[in-house]
């Protein structure tokens, strides 16, 4: 006779080791046996855990179907531990699926249910989860719900302290959802990984997402849409290919770095060095003229950078590799959100991007100038338009805000 509890323990082992596909199958098998035996509370929870495992794989549509079936079955259950656990798991599944507002409501319900059962630790965990989802969903409008949630937690407890931090974060956000520094109070803001994630802070600030977390507030579908539209990434293999190109600084136009490597004290000497370098390699006249044009663009941008404080009075950009390294961190975040990689892989990619940035530049300011120049030469085309103005705003936020990781952590 099949022992459903043995099946559940096997499913949990798969879950703990990240084998979510096998976990989903094992939970489904256990649920079927429990349903046949009419052990409804355990069957409902097994279905809920199956839905969570499916959502972790990015199979959100199927996960939501399984969750809905579990909740229909649970309607016959009286209030109790099974209902509370189902609400907590439903919050996780809905959050994975990007249904953040409803996920927050389920987490809040789980907190209330655990409080009614006298289970303080689980109530606090559910409360913190609800607060994180509220902050993610409502952003600067989260203050009211967070203040109400805070009033339902035990003063002086760890959950009360953490939710108070999230409330403070919501209250300090300006009235916009972009070009804003956001720090996830539930993620480390110090340490090796946080230091590497700060290399991706330009895009995080521009998009209004937490700089110190690899968890993307958008759901899997939005991440997949972004990757397919902007990067032609549609699966783990193409994600890995693009990520490796960014980490190897091979996404940007290599001609830019050639021009920077040929730098000389004067514009005339710089042009002569470019021509000499090209002559040794039998490069066409058209390409030489294009490199001369790039040198002229670099000079114009550097002049504006100095006027706007992006560079010191006599500063120059030595490399645009930072543009690729900064995007590599965000590619790790998007890949994780899309289900194209696991947490460990995303962390490794971020750490590699950070390490390579530190080897290339000598300060956050130098890195920022290199990142922005790479971005301008791709998108701005010498216009000093919105691409430039928003990049400048991001630089100013990251170099002046006391809460910025660039102000709180030394380079390298």
HELIX and SHEET records of a PDB file:
HELIX    1   1 UNK A    4  UNK A   16  1                                  13    
HELIX    2   2 UNK A   20  UNK A   36  1                                  17    
HELIX    3   3 UNK A   40  UNK A   56  1                                  17    
HELIX    4   4 UNK A   60  UNK A   74  1                                  15    
HELIX    5   5 UNK A   81  UNK A   96  1                                  16    
HELIX    6   6 UNK A  100  UNK A  116  1                                  17    
HELIX    7   7 UNK A  120  UNK A  138  1                                  19    
HELIX    8   8 UNK A  139  UNK A  141  5                                   3    
HELIX    9   9 UNK A  143  UNK A  150  1                                   8    
HELIX   10  10 UNK A  158  UNK A  172  1                                  15    
HELIX   11  11 UNK A  192  UNK A  197  1                                   6    
HELIX   12  12 UNK A  198  UNK A  200  5                                   3    
HELIX   13  13 UNK A  201  UNK A  207  1                                   7    
HELIX   14  14 UNK A  220  UNK A  231  1                                  12    
HELIX   15  15 UNK A  236  UNK A  247  1                                  12    
HELIX   16  16 UNK A  254  UNK A  261  1                                   8    
HELIX   17  17 UNK A  267  UNK A  280  1                                  14    
HELIX   18  18 UNK A  285  UNK A  308  1                                  24    
HELIX   19  19 UNK A  321  UNK A  338  1                                  18    
HELIX   20  20 UNK A  343  UNK A  360  1                                  18    
HELIX   21  21 UNK A  364  UNK A  379  1                                  16    
HELIX   22  22 UNK A  386  UNK A  400  1                                  15    
HELIX   23  23 UNK A  405  UNK A  408  1                                   4    
END                                                                             
